[in-house]
Amino acid sequence: MICPFCGHGDTKVVDSRDTNDGKAIRRRRECEKCQARFSTYEEMEIMRLTVVKRDGTRQEYDRKKIEIGIRKALEKRPVSEEKIGKAIGDIEYEIQARESNEITSKEIGKMILEKLKELDDVGYLRFASVYKSFKTADSFRKEMEKMETS
């Protein structure tokens, strides 16, 4: 790492700490030449990913959309921020672990449904009603019956 103060090419790591729930590392560095200290942050690089929508259009992957969907489904539900953050991170990890640079919105929706099923039944039903385009109360009833048998 090049020193931002003197431009020297050798620096040493003085301290390392996890940040952002273990998704990044903060490194405190010291220049071997001028002894100046500075911090760097190391994060996992997210590969460019394309989401193929139901109508065939393509969009760049956006983590915020997953977060918004999950937060809407869990609005006013007794689920901690920690659990919500972990669920979002787990889904993103699962998406990134794939060996393809394309994923369908349907696949992402299924991942979200699985996580919501683990977190909260009401949140699951809220998301499922939009994802599966429920038209009647009977659709809700059938989904609830599926939940009870599985």
C-alpha positions in Angstrom: 0.0 0.0 0.0 1.4 3.4 -1.0 1.6 6.0 1.7 -0.8 8.9 0.9 1.5 11.4 2.7 4.9 10.7 1.2 4.2 8.2 -1.6 6.6 5.6 -0.2 5.7 2.1 -1.3 6.2 0.2 1.9 3.7 0.3 4.7 3.0 -2.1 7.5 -0.3 -3.1 9.1 -0.4 -2.0 12.7 -4.0 -3.2 13.5 -6.8 -5.0 11.7 -10.5 -5.1 12.8 -13.7 -6.4 11.3 -16.3 -3.7 10.4 -19.8 -3.8 8.9 -20.7 -7.1 10.6 -17.6 -8.8 9.3 -18.1 -7.8 5.7 -15.2 -5.4 5.6 -11.8 -5.1 7.3 -10.4 -1.9 8.6 -6.6 -1.9 8.6 -4.5 0.7 10.5 -1.3 1.2 8.6 2.0 2.9 9.2 4.5 4.2 6.6 8.0 2.7 6.9 9.6 6.0 5.7 7.7 8.9 7.3 5.9 6.9 10.1 2.5 8.5 9.2 -0.5 6.5 10.1 -3.7 6.0 8.0 -6.6 3.6 7.6 -7.7 1.5 4.7 -10.8 -0.5 4.3 -11.0 -3.9 2.5 -14.3 -5.1 1.2 -15.5 -8.0 -0.9 -15.8 -7.0 -4.5 -19.2 -7.7 -5.8 -19.1 -9.0 -9.4 -21.3 -7.2 -11.9 -24.5 -9.1 -12.1 -27.5 -8.8 -14.4 -31.0 -9.5 -13.2 -33.4 -10.9 -15.9 -36.9 -9.7 -15.1 -40.1 -11.7 -15.9 -40.7 -9.6 -19.0 -37.2 -10.4 -20.3 -35.7 -7.0 -19.6 -32.3 -6.9 -18.0 -31.2 -4.7 -15.1 -28.1 -4.3 -13.1 -28.3 -6.1 -9.7 -29.1 -3.7 -6.9 -28.9 -4.9 -3.3 -31.2 -2.1 -2.2 -34.1 -3.7 -4.0 -33.8 -6.8 -1.9 -33.4 -4.8 1.3 -36.5 -2.7 0.5 -38.6 -5.8 -0.3 -37.6 -7.5 3.0 -38.1 -4.4 5.1 -41.6 -3.8 3.6 -42.5 -7.4 4.3 -41.3 -7.2 7.9 -42.6 -3.7 8.6 -43.9 -3.5 12.2 -43.0 -7.1 12.8 -40.9 -8.3 15.8 -37.8 -9.1 13.9 -34.5 -7.5 15.0 -32.3 -5.3 12.7 -29.5 -7.9 13.3 -31.7 -10.7 11.9 -32.8 -8.6 8.9 -29.2 -7.6 8.1 -28.1 -11.2 8.4 -30.9 -12.4 6.1 -30.0 -9.7 3.5 -26.3 -10.7 3.7 -27.1 -14.4 3.4 -29.1 -13.8 0.3 -26.5 -11.6 -1.3 -23.8 -14.2 -0.5 -25.9 -16.9 -2.1 -26.4 -14.8 -5.2 -22.6 -14.0 -5.4 -21.6 -17.6 -4.8 -23.3 -18.6 -8.1 -21.0 -19.0 -11.1 -23.1 -17.0 -13.4 -23.2 -13.2 -14.0 -27.0 -13.5 -14.7 -29.8 -14.4 -12.3 -33.6 -14.2 -12.8 -35.7 -12.1 -10.5 -37.7 -15.3 -9.9 -34.6 -17.0 -8.4 -34.0 -13.9 -6.2 -37.6 -13.9 -5.1 -37.4 -17.6 -4.1 -34.3 -16.9 -2.0 -36.1 -14.0 -0.3 -39.1 -16.2 0.4 -37.0 -18.9 2.0 -35.3 -16.4 4.3 -38.6 -14.8 5.3 -40.1 -18.2 6.0 -37.3 -18.6 8.6 -37.8 -15.1 10.1 -41.5 -14.4 10.3 -44.7 -16.1 8.9 -46.5 -12.8 8.4 -43.6 -11.3 6.6 -43.4 -14.4 4.4 -47.1 -14.1 3.5 -46.8 -10.3 2.8 -43.9 -10.9 0.4 -45.5 -14.0 -1.2 -48.7 -12.1 -1.9 -46.8 -9.7 -4.1 -44.3 -12.2 -5.5 -46.9 -14.8 -6.4 -49.5 -12.1 -7.4 -52.3 -13.3 -5.1 -55.7 -12.2 -6.5 -58.1 -13.4 -3.8 -58.2 -14.2 -0.1 -58.3 -17.9 -1.1 -54.8 -17.5 -2.4 -53.7 -16.4 1.0 -55.5 -19.3 2.6 -53.9 -21.9 0.3 -50.4 -20.4 1.0 -51.1 -20.6 4.7 -52.1 -24.2 4.4 -48.8 -24.9 2.5 -46.9 -23.2 5.4 -48.6 -25.4 8.0 -47.9 -28.6 6.2 -44.2 -27.9 5.5 
